[in-house]
Amino acid sequence: MAAQTPDLHFIGLHTRYSSWTARVEAVLEYFQIPHTCQFVKLADVKTVSPTGLVPVLESRSLNTTICDSLAICEFLAESNPELLLWPQDRQLRALARSTAAQMHSGFSAIRNAFSTNFIAKYTGDIPIPADAAKEIERMLSLWDVARKGTKERLAALGEKDDGFLYGTFSIADAFFWPVLWRFRTYGLPLDTASPDALAWMATMWNDPVFKALGAKYYQQAEDPETLIAHYDDIYRGRDDVQYSMFPQDWEFPGKE
C-alpha cells in the first residue's frame, strides 16, 4: 500500500537564510508533525505565496493556505492538541505566548543589524549599534526571567523541567532558535547572560533535533542554487571584519 500523502505542505526559503521559515521548521521537526516540504528561491516566493511572503502552510484537507510563522504555529498547536506545542500549565502557556509574540513583533534592531546566515562566522570589529546592544541585553534578560520563573512554577507543581524556556519544548523556544544562530554568527556578547540563560542556550544547541536541523543548513550550503549572495559576507570591503564559515562540529562554549 502506498504511503498516504500528509495533509500539510510547508513552503519557505532555504532555512539557513530564513529565520521565519526556520521557526516553523523547528516546530514541525521537533514534534514530528507529518508534512511535505518545499524550499524556494527568493525570486520565486511570489509564485507560491498569496502574500508574497514565506513561510506558508497549505492544508490539503481544508483547501487553504495559512500565512505568517506565528499563525502557522498556532494552527499546528490547535490541530495537534495532544502534542502540547504550548505548555500545559495555563500560567506558563500565557507567558510562552507573550514571549513568542515579543520575538515575532519586536527586536527589530537585532534583525536589521544582523541579517540571517546561520553557518557564517564574522570575526573582528563587528559593529553593534546602540539600539541593537540594548535589545541584546533585553533578550538575555527575557531568557533569564523565563527560566527562573519556570523553574519556580514547575517546582511548585511538582512537575519535571526539561530545561527549555517554559519547561518542555514549545513554540516559544522555536521562535528564538534563529536568534541563537545570530548570536553565533556575529559573536554577539554574552557577558551579561545569567547561568539560567546560558543553560537554556546549551539545552537548545545540544538537543538532537536541533543538531539535525543544523546539519541540514550545512547540507543546503553544498548546493550553489541555495545561495542568496547579499546575505553572504555583508561586511565585504572592510578590512576589520573577517568572513568565514563555522565548522559543522562546533559546540556551544557558554560564556568564555
C-alpha positions as CSV (number, residue, x, y, z in Angstrom):
1,M,0.0,0.0,0.0
2,A,1.4,3.4,-1.0
3,A,2.1,5.8,1.9
4,Q,-0.6,8.5,2.3
5,T,0.4,12.0,1.4
6,P,0.5,14.2,4.5
7,D,-2.2,16.8,4.7
8,L,0.3,19.6,5.3
9,H,2.6,21.1,2.8
10,F,5.2,23.6,4.1
11,I,6.8,26.2,1.9
12,G,9.6,28.6,2.8
13,L,13.0,29.9,1.9
14,H,16.1,27.8,2.5
15,T,16.3,27.8,6.2
16,R,20.0,28.8,6.6
17,Y,18.9,32.3,5.4
18,S,15.3,32.5,6.7
19,S,14.6,32.9,10.4
20,W,10.9,33.0,9.7
21,T,10.9,29.6,7.9
22,A,13.3,28.1,10.4
23,R,10.9,28.8,13.3
24,V,8.1,26.7,11.7
25,E,10.5,24.0,10.6
26,A,11.7,23.7,14.2
27,V,8.2,23.1,15.4
28,L,7.3,20.6,12.6
29,E,10.5,18.6,13.2
30,Y,10.6,18.7,17.0
31,F,7.0,17.4,17.2
32,Q,7.3,15.1,14.2
33,I,4.2,16.5,12.5
34,P,3.8,14.8,9.2
35,H,4.2,17.2,6.2
36,T,5.8,17.7,2.9
37,C,8.3,20.5,2.4
38,Q,9.3,22.8,-0.4
39,F,12.1,25.4,-0.3
40,V,12.1,28.1,-3.0
41,K,14.4,30.8,-4.1
42,L,13.9,34.3,-3.0
43,A,12.9,35.3,-6.6
44,D,10.2,32.7,-6.6
45,V,8.4,33.5,-3.4
46,K,5.6,35.4,-5.1
47,T,4.7,32.4,-7.2
48,V,4.0,30.2,-4.1
49,S,2.6,32.7,-1.6
50,P,-0.6,34.7,-1.7
51,T,1.0,37.5,0.3
52,G,4.4,37.4,-1.4
53,L,6.0,36.3,1.8
54,V,7.0,33.0,3.3
55,P,6.6,30.7,5.2
56,V,3.2,29.4,4.2
57,L,1.5,26.2,5.2
58,E,-1.0,24.6,2.9
59,S,-3.7,22.3,4.3
60,R,-4.9,19.9,1.6
61,S,-8.0,18.8,3.6
62,L,-9.1,22.4,4.3
63,N,-8.0,23.6,0.8
64,T,-6.5,26.7,2.4
65,T,-3.1,28.4,2.9
66,I,-2.0,29.8,6.2
67,C,0.5,32.7,6.2
68,D,2.8,34.0,8.8
69,S,5.0,32.0,11.1
70,L,3.1,32.7,14.3
71,A,-0.3,32.0,12.7
72,I,1.1,28.7,11.3
73,C,2.4,27.6,14.6
74,E,-1.0,28.4,16.3
75,F,-2.7,26.4,13.6
76,L,-0.4,23.5,14.3
77,A,-1.0,23.7,18.0
78,E,-4.7,23.8,17.5
79,S,-4.6,20.9,15.1
80,N,-2.4,18.7,17.4
81,P,-3.6,19.4,21.0
82,E,-2.1,16.2,22.2
83,L,1.4,17.3,21.3
84,L,1.4,20.3,23.7
85,L,3.0,22.8,21.4
86,W,2.3,25.3,24.1
87,P,2.9,24.5,27.9
88,Q,0.1,22.6,29.6
89,D,0.1,24.8,32.6
90,R,-2.1,27.9,32.0
91,Q,0.3,30.3,33.6
92,L,3.3,29.1,31.7
93,R,1.3,28.9,28.5
94,A,0.3,32.6,28.8
95,L,4.0,33.5,29.4
96,A,5.2,31.4,26.5
97,R,2.7,33.1,24.2
98,S,3.8,36.5,25.4
99,T,7.5,35.7,24.9
100,A,6.9,34.3,21.3
101,A,4.8,37.4,20.5
102,Q,7.6,39.7,21.6
103,M,10.0,38.0,19.3
104,H,7.5,37.9,16.5
105,S,6.8,41.6,16.6
106,G,9.9,43.1,18.2
107,F,13.7,43.1,18.4
108,S,13.8,45.0,15.0
109,A,17.2,46.5,15.8
110,I,18.8,43.0,16.1
111,R,17.0,41.9,12.9
112,N,18.1,44.9,10.9
113,A,21.7,44.9,12.1
114,F,22.4,41.2,11.9
115,S,20.9,39.5,8.8
116,T,20.4,35.8,8.9
117,N,23.2,33.5,7.7
118,F,23.2,30.6,10.0
119,I,26.5,29.0,9.1
120,A,28.5,32.1,8.6
121,K,31.2,33.4,11.0
122,Y,32.2,37.0,11.4
123,T,35.2,38.0,13.5
124,G,36.9,41.3,14.1
125,D,35.4,44.7,14.8
126,I,31.8,43.8,14.2
127,P,29.6,46.9,14.6
128,I,26.9,46.6,17.2
129,P,24.5,49.7,17.0
130,A,23.4,51.1,20.3
131,D,19.8,50.1,19.8
132,A,20.8,46.5,19.0
133,A,23.0,46.4,22.1
134,K,20.0,47.3,24.2
135,E,17.9,44.6,22.6
136,I,20.7,42.1,23.2
137,E,20.6,42.9,26.9
138,R,16.8,42.7,26.9
139,M,16.8,39.4,25.2
140,L,19.3,37.9,27.6
141,S,17.1,39.2,30.4
142,L,14.0,37.8,28.9
143,W,15.5,34.3,28.7
144,D,16.7,34.6,32.3
145,V,13.3,35.7,33.6
146,A,11.6,32.9,31.7
147,R,13.8,30.2,33.1
148,K,13.8,31.4,36.7
149,G,10.0,31.7,36.7
150,T,9.5,28.4,35.0
151,K,11.8,26.6,37.5
152,E,9.8,28.0,40.4
153,R,6.4,27.3,38.8
154,L,7.3,23.7,37.9
155,A,8.7,23.0,41.3
156,A,5.5,24.3,42.9
157,L,3.5,22.0,40.6
158,G,5.9,19.0,41.2
159,E,6.4,18.7,37.5
160,K,9.6,17.9,35.5
161,D,11.6,20.7,34.0
162,D,13.3,19.8,30.7
163,G,15.3,23.0,30.6
164,F,13.5,24.8,27.8
165,L,12.2,28.3,28.3
166,Y,8.9,27.0,29.8
167,G,9.9,23.5,30.8
168,T,9.1,21.3,27.8
169,F,9.9,22.5,24.3
170,S,7.3,24.9,22.9
171,I,6.7,27.3,20.2
172,A,8.4,29.9,22.3
173,D,11.7,28.1,22.0
174,A,11.3,27.7,18.3
175,F,10.8,31.4,17.9
176,F,14.2,32.1,19.5
177,W,16.1,29.3,17.7
178,P,17.2,31.6,14.8
179,V,18.4,34.2,17.3
180,L,20.8,31.7,18.8
181,W,22.4,31.5,15.3
182,R,22.6,35.2,15.1
183,F,24.5,35.3,18.4
184,R,26.9,32.7,17.0
185,T,27.3,34.2,13.5
186,Y,28.2,37.6,14.8
187,G,29.8,36.7,18.1
188,L,27.2,38.8,20.0
189,P,28.2,39.4,23.6
190,L,27.1,37.0,26.3
191,D,28.8,39.0,29.1
192,T,25.6,39.7,31.0
193,A,24.0,36.3,30.3
194,S,22.9,34.6,33.5
195,P,23.7,31.0,34.3
196,D,20.0,30.2,33.6
197,A,20.1,31.9,30.2
198,L,23.3,30.1,29.2
199,A,21.9,26.8,30.4
200,W,18.8,27.3,28.2
201,M,21.1,28.1,25.2
202,A,23.1,24.9,25.9
203,T,19.8,22.9,26.1
204,M,18.9,24.1,22.6
205,W,22.3,23.7,21.0
206,N,22.7,20.2,22.4
207,D,19.3,18.8,21.6
208,P,19.5,16.1,18.9
209,V,16.6,17.6,16.9
210,F,18.4,20.9,16.6
211,K,21.7,19.3,15.9
212,A,20.0,17.5,13.0
213,L,18.5,20.8,11.8
214,G,21.9,22.4,12.0
215,A,23.3,19.6,9.8
216,K,20.6,20.4,7.2
217,Y,21.7,24.0,7.0
218,Y,25.2,22.8,6.1
219,Q,23.8,20.4,3.5
220,Q,21.9,23.3,1.9
221,A,25.2,25.2,1.5
222,E,26.5,22.3,-0.6
223,D,24.0,23.3,-3.3
224,P,25.0,26.6,-5.0
225,E,21.4,27.0,-6.1
226,T,20.5,27.9,-2.4
227,L,22.9,30.8,-2.3
228,I,21.5,34.3,-1.5
229,A,24.5,36.4,-2.3
230,H,23.5,39.6,-0.5
231,Y,23.3,37.7,2.8
232,D,26.9,36.4,2.5
233,D,29.8,38.5,3.6
234,I,27.7,41.5,4.4
235,Y,30.8,43.5,5.6
236,R,32.7,42.9,2.3
237,G,35.3,45.6,1.7
238,R,36.0,46.1,5.4
239,D,39.5,45.1,6.5
240,D,38.5,45.0,10.1
241,V,35.9,42.2,9.8
242,Q,36.7,38.7,8.6
243,Y,34.2,36.3,7.0
244,S,34.3,32.5,7.1
245,M,32.1,29.5,7.9
246,F,31.7,27.8,11.2
247,P,32.8,24.1,11.3
248,Q,29.9,21.7,11.4
249,D,31.3,20.1,14.6
250,W,31.1,23.4,16.5
251,E,29.9,23.1,20.2
252,F,28.3,25.8,22.2
253,P,31.0,27.1,24.6
254,G,28.8,29.0,27.0
255,K,30.4,32.2,28.5
256,E,34.1,32.4,27.6
